[in-house]
Amino acid sequence: MARKTSIEAYHEIKESGLLSKRRFEVYEALFYYGPMTQVETGVKLHLEKMHSSISPRFAELRDRGVIEEIGEKYCSVTGMHVILWDVTDSLPAPLPKPKSKKEIKKELLEKIVTLGFAIDSQWKPQLRDIYRLANSL
């Protein structure tokens, strides 16, 4: 299978700092040594005992479009049948804009109203108190 890597994308990501340090370490290991499993990547980075520090990076990098699941294989480290990862030839998609406090408050109040239609009347006074408290934020 031909890899979809692009040396131009790699250099752009590296030079422009489009990824955080740990994300770039995972990306770079896959670029140079991939395709690999998560645990194999951790071994290449000498972080096999810190799996929790790199495991979330795979989903983050996938969501940003710079790595992808390309199949499954038996991991050379664990012997388990797991996902095989590789880099793409894409630049990272921008991170989603965080919601403002005003947007969060609006969403919270809408959820409280929706819940109010679904609960028994005995709980409505408490829910109204919660609504008023949330609305005062």
Contacts in CASP RR format, 6 or more apart in sequence:
PFRMAT RR
TARGET T0000
AUTHOR 0000-0000-0000
METHOD contacts of the structure
MODEL  1
MARKTSIEAYHEIKESGLLSKRRFEVYEALFYYGPMTQVETGVKLHLEKM
HSSISPRFAELRDRGVIEEIGEKYCSVTGMHVILWDVTDSLPAPLPKPKS
KKEIKKELLEKIVTLGFAIDSQWKPQLRDIYRLANSL
1 70 0 8 1.000
3 35 0 8 1.000
3 86 0 8 1.000
3 87 0 8 1.000
4 86 0 8 1.000
4 87 0 8 1.000
4 88 0 8 1.000
4 89 0 8 1.000
5 31 0 8 1.000
5 86 0 8 1.000
5 87 0 8 1.000
5 88 0 8 1.000
5 89 0 8 1.000
6 89 0 8 1.000
9 66 0 8 1.000
9 87 0 8 1.000
9 88 0 8 1.000
9 89 0 8 1.000
9 90 0 8 1.000
9 91 0 8 1.000
10 28 0 8 1.000
10 31 0 8 1.000
10 87 0 8 1.000
12 18 0 8 1.000
12 91 0 8 1.000
13 19 0 8 1.000
13 24 0 8 1.000
13 27 0 8 1.000
13 66 0 8 1.000
13 91 0 8 1.000
13 92 0 8 1.000
14 24 0 8 1.000
14 28 0 8 1.000
17 24 0 8 1.000
18 91 0 8 1.000
18 92 0 8 1.000
19 27 0 8 1.000
19 61 0 8 1.000
19 64 0 8 1.000
19 66 0 8 1.000
19 92 0 8 1.000
22 53 0 8 1.000
22 54 0 8 1.000
22 57 0 8 1.000
23 57 0 8 1.000
23 60 0 8 1.000
23 61 0 8 1.000
25 45 0 8 1.000
25 54 0 8 1.000
26 41 0 8 1.000
26 45 0 8 1.000
26 54 0 8 1.000
26 57 0 8 1.000
26 58 0 8 1.000
26 61 0 8 1.000
26 67 0 8 1.000
27 61 0 8 1.000
27 66 0 8 1.000
27 67 0 8 1.000
27 87 0 8 1.000
29 36 0 8 1.000
29 41 0 8 1.000
29 42 0 8 1.000
29 44 0 8 1.000
29 45 0 8 1.000
30 36 0 8 1.000
30 41 0 8 1.000
30 67 0 8 1.000
30 85 0 8 1.000
30 86 0 8 1.000
30 87 0 8 1.000
31 87 0 8 1.000
33 41 0 8 1.000
33 44 0 8 1.000
34 41 0 8 1.000
34 85 0 8 1.000
34 86 0 8 1.000
34 87 0 8 1.000
35 70 0 8 1.000
35 84 0 8 1.000
35 85 0 8 1.000
35 86 0 8 1.000
36 44 0 8 1.000
36 84 0 8 1.000
36 85 0 8 1.000
36 86 0 8 1.000
37 73 0 8 1.000
37 75 0 8 1.000
37 76 0 8 1.000
37 77 0 8 1.000
37 78 0 8 1.000
37 82 0 8 1.000
37 83 0 8 1.000
37 84 0 8 1.000
37 85 0 8 1.000
38 51 0 8 1.000
38 54 0 8 1.000
38 55 0 8 1.000
38 58 0 8 1.000
38 82 0 8 1.000
38 83 0 8 1.000
38 85 0 8 1.000
39 48 0 8 1.000
39 51 0 8 1.000
39 75 0 8 1.000
39 77 0 8 1.000
39 78 0 8 1.000
39 82 0 8 1.000
40 75 0 8 1.000
40 76 0 8 1.000
40 77 0 8 1.000
41 54 0 8 1.000
41 85 0 8 1.000
42 48 0 8 1.000
42 50 0 8 1.000
42 51 0 8 1.000
42 54 0 8 1.000
43 77 0 8 1.000
45 54 0 8 1.000
47 53 0 8 1.000
47 54 0 8 1.000
48 77 0 8 1.000
58 67 0 8 1.000
58 85 0 8 1.000
61 67 0 8 1.000
61 92 0 8 1.000
62 68 0 8 1.000
62 69 0 8 1.000
63 93 0 8 1.000
64 92 0 8 1.000
64 93 0 8 1.000
64 95 0 8 1.000
65 88 0 8 1.000
65 90 0 8 1.000
65 92 0 8 1.000
65 93 0 8 1.000
66 87 0 8 1.000
66 88 0 8 1.000
66 90 0 8 1.000
66 91 0 8 1.000
66 92 0 8 1.000
67 85 0 8 1.000
67 86 0 8 1.000
67 87 0 8 1.000
67 88 0 8 1.000
68 85 0 8 1.000
68 86 0 8 1.000
68 87 0 8 1.000
68 88 0 8 1.000
69 83 0 8 1.000
69 84 0 8 1.000
69 85 0 8 1.000
70 84 0 8 1.000
70 85 0 8 1.000
70 86 0 8 1.000
71 83 0 8 1.000
71 84 0 8 1.000
72 81 0 8 1.000
72 82 0 8 1.000
72 83 0 8 1.000
72 84 0 8 1.000
73 81 0 8 1.000
73 82 0 8 1.000
73 84 0 8 1.000
74 80 0 8 1.000
74 81 0 8 1.000
74 82 0 8 1.000
75 81 0 8 1.000
75 82 0 8 1.000
99 107 0 8 1.000
101 137 0 8 1.000
105 134 0 8 1.000
105 135 0 8 1.000
105 137 0 8 1.000
108 134 0 8 1.000
109 131 0 8 1.000
109 134 0 8 1.000
109 135 0 8 1.000
112 127 0 8 1.000
112 130 0 8 1.000
112 131 0 8 1.000
112 134 0 8 1.000
113 131 0 8 1.000
115 127 0 8 1.000
116 124 0 8 1.000
116 127 0 8 1.000
119 127 0 8 1.000
END
